[in-house]
Amino acid sequence: MNAENLSVPAAELMIVGHFDKPAGYGTRRPHGSPSWLLLWTQAGEGRVEQAGVSFAVREGDLAVLGPGAAQRYRVAPGAGRWRFWWVHFQPRPAWTAWLAPYALAAGCHLVEDVPAGVRERVGRAFERALQDARWLPGHTTPGPPTPGNAPVPAVVMSSPARELVLGAVEEVLVLATASTGAARSGGEGGGGDERVRHALDLIAAEPGAPHSVASLARAVALSPSRFAHLFAAGTGQTPMAAVRRARVRHAASLLEVTDLDVGQVAAASGFVSPFHFSRAFRREYGLPPRDYRARLRP
C-alpha cells in the first residue's frame, strides 16, 4: 500500500477507473471519503470493510459505499488478483431507495451475484462511462476506447461529461438491483411465490396504473383475500403499500428529469390528489416534492 492509496477525492469530483490488481494491493481511508464509491468486480476477489462490516466481493458483485465512514478495500487474502471498475460519485436522491434492500450497514451496500446475462451489459455501461469521461463539448465522439483489460488511469471529467457518466452509473444500478431477488420484492423481501413476483412486476412496470388488491389478484388468478395473504407473507408489506412506494419512486424520477409541476407529477404517478402525493412523498424521502426538486436544481 502506498501514499496514493490514502488519497481522498474531493466530494464534488466524479472519477471513474478500472483496476486489475495483484495480491498485496489495498486502499485504506481511516476517515472515509466525502464521495460515494461504487465497486464492480469483473474477476478475482476483493475484500471490503466499512461501517463495521467486512465482506468479500467476487465476479458479478456490486458494492456501493456511502461517505464519511472508515473504509478499506483490497485484494482478498489468498486471491491472486482482483479486477474491478470503480467510480467516485454523488448519487441522485432516488438511488438510495434502490439500494436500501441491499444494505449491510448504514451506507454500506452489497448486490451479490448479478445474473450472468446482465453482467455483459453492466460491463458495456462502464466502458461507455470511461469513454464519456473524456468527452468535451463541441466534439461529436468521446475519447478513444480502452484496449482489452489493460489498467486504466482515473479520469477527472468536465461537467457535461459528468452527467453522461452519471447516466451510465444509474444504468448499472438499475441493471444490478432490478435483476436480483431483493429488488423484485420492492425492497421488502422476495418471497418464493411466482404469483407474488408477477404482481410486483406489474406494479413496477406501471406504478401509475389504477392498481387495487382486487385487480392485482385477478391478474394472478387468486381471490383478493388469498392474494393479500400471500403478498404480505412474501414481501412483509400489503399490496397497496407496495403500490404507494412504487408510485413515490416513479414520482421522484419525474421530479428529477421533467419540468412537470407537482400536481402533474402526482397525477402521472397515480395519486388521487397533490395532498396525498405530498404526504406519501415526505414519508418516503423526508421532504416535500418541491423541496426535493429544489435540492436537485439549486
N, C-alpha and C positions, 0 to 999 in steps of 0.2 A: 504494500500500500504506500503510495507516495503523496506528496503535498497536494497535487491537483485533485486527488480523490476527496480531500477535505473541503474543497471549494463549495460555496453555496451560491446558486444562481439568483440574481435579483428577482423579486416577485413579479415584476412586470414583464420579464423576458419569457418568451416561449422558445424552447430549444428542443430539437429532435435529433436523435443519433442512433447508430447501430453499432453494437459491440460483438465481437467474437473473442472471448477472453479465456485464457488457460487457467489451470489451477493456481491459486495464490492471489488472484485479483479480488479486490474488495473496496467498497466505499463506506465510510463511516461519517455520519454527521451528528455529533453529540447534541446539537440544539435543533436538529431537524432542518427543514427547508421552508422558506416563505411561499414556495410554489407547490402545487400538486405534482406527483410523479407517477407516471404510468410505465409499467414494465411488461413487455410481451415476450414470452420465451418461445424461441423457434426450435432450439435443440439444446441438449445437455441439461444441466440442472443448476439452479441457484438457490440460495438461502436468504430469506428476507426477515429482518427483525424490526418491528416498530410497535409502539404503544403497548409494550409488554407481551407481545405475541411473537412467535418465531414459526416460520413455515417454509416449506420447500416450494419452488416453482419449477415446473417441468414443461415439456413441449405441449403447447396448447393452453397454457395457464396465463391469465392476465391479472397482474397485481396493480392496484391503484392506491397510492399512499397520500394521505392528506398532509397539510403543512403543520409545522410547529411542534412535531414530536420527534424525539431522537430516533434516528434510523440507521440501519446498517444493511447492506446487501452485498453478496459475494458469491463466488463460485462455491457450490455446496461441497462440504468435506467429502472426499472420496470421488468426486466427479472430475473428469478430465477437462471439460470445457463448459462454458455457458455462452450460448449465442442468443442475443436478445435485442429488441428495439426498446428505446426509452424516449420519453417525452416529458419535459417540464412544462407545465401549463397552468392556467387559471380556468376552472370549469364554468360552463354555463350553468345557471341555477338549477335547471331541470335535471341535470345529470346526477345530482346527489340522490334523488328518488330512485333512479335506475339502479344505482349502486347499493342502496340500502339493504336489499336482501342478501348481499354478499359480504356484509361487514363482519370481520373477525373481532374488531375492537373499534373504538372511536377513531375515525379517519383512516382505517386500515381495511382494505377490501381484497378479496381473492375470488376471481371467477375461474373455477377449475375445469379443465378438460373440455374446452370449447370443441364442438364436434369437428371431426376431420374435414367434412365437406365445407366448413366455414373458414377454416384456417387459411386456405389459399387466398380467399378474398380479403381477409384481415391483413395478410402479408402485402397484397397489392395496395391496400389503403396506406400502409406505412411507406411503401416505395413511392407512391404518389405524393405523400406528405413531404418526403425528403426532396423530391424534385420541386414541389411547390414552394418549399422554403427558400429556394434560390430564385424564385420568380420576382421580377421587377416590373412596376407599371410601365407600359409602353412596349413591352416585349410580348410577342404572341406565344412564345413557348417557354416552359420552365427551364431550369438548369439541366445539365446532362444527367442521364440516369447513372446509377451506381453499378459498376460491373460486379456480377456474381454476388458472393457473400463477403467481399472484401470489407475490412473495417472501415467505418465511415466517420469522419470527424463531425463533431456537433456543428450545427448551423444556427446562428442567431439571425432572425428574419425581420423584414420590414413589416409595417402594419398591414398592408394588403395581403402579403404572403401569410401573415399570422392567421388571418381569417380563413384562408384556404386550408391551412394545416389544421386549424381548429375544426373545420368541417370533416377532415379525414379522421381526426381523433373521435369525433362524435360518431362517425360511421363505425369505427372499431368498437366503441362502447355499445352501440345498438346491436351490432352483429353478435358480440360476445354475450351480452346479457340476455338478449331475446332468444338465443339458440340453446340456452341451458335451462334446466328444470326450474330453478328458483324464479326466473323471470316469468315463466309461463303461468305461475301461480298468482301473478300480480304482486309478488313480494311478500306473500304470507304463507308459504309452504306449498309444495307442489301437489300432494295427493296423487294417488295412483289410478284414479278412475278416469278413463278416457272421455267419458261424457262431461266431467267437470273441466277437463283440459280443453275440450271443444267449446264449452261455454266461455271459458277465459279467452280463447282465440277470437270468438265472436265479439266479445266486449272490446278487446284490443284493436280489432280491425275497424270497428265503427263505434267509438265511445259516445258519439253524439246521437246515436240512434235511440228511438224510444224503447229502450230495454225495460223489461219488468221480469219479476220472478216467473210469471206465467209464460211470457214469450220465450224466455231462455229455456224453461222446462220443455215447452213444445219443441224447440229446436233440437233437443237431445232425447226426445221421446220418453219423458218422465212426467209424473204428476208434480205439481208445484211443491207439495209438501216433501215428497221424496227427493226432489232435486235440491231444495233448500237444505235438507239434512245432509246430503252427500257433499254439497258445496262447502258448507260450514265445517264438516269433518275434514275435508281435504285441504282447505285453504286457511281455516281459522277466522274467517270473516263471512258475513252474509253476502248473497249475490249483489244486493243493491249497494252495499259498502264498496264492493269491488268496482261496480259501475261508477260510483261517485269518484273514487280515486282515479280511475282511468280518465274520466272527464276532466278532472282538475289538471292532470298531467298534460292532456291534449290542449287545454286552455293555456297552460304555461308556454307550450310551444308556439301557439298562435300569438301570444303576447310578445314573444321573443322575435318572431320573424315577420309579423304583419303589422299594419297600421290600423287594424280594426279597433273600434272603441270597445270599452268594457262590455257594454250591452250586446254588441255584435259577437264578441268572443263568447259570452255566456250562452247566447242562442246557438252558435255554431257548435258548442260543446255539449249541448243537450240539457242545459239548466233552464228551469221554468221562469226564472227572474234574475236580474243582476244582483238582487239582495241575497238570494240563496247561493248564487255563484260566489259572491264575495265572502260569505261566511265559510263556505266549504274551502275556498282557496286559502283563506287565512289559517284555517285549521291545519292544512297540509304544509304550507310554506312559511307560516309565521308572520305574514304581512299581507296587506290588501293587494289586489291585482294592479292598481295604478302605481303603488309604491314598488312593486316587483318590476314593472316595466321601467320605472324611473331609474332604478338601480342599474338597469342594462343600458339605458340611454341618458347618461347624465347631461 
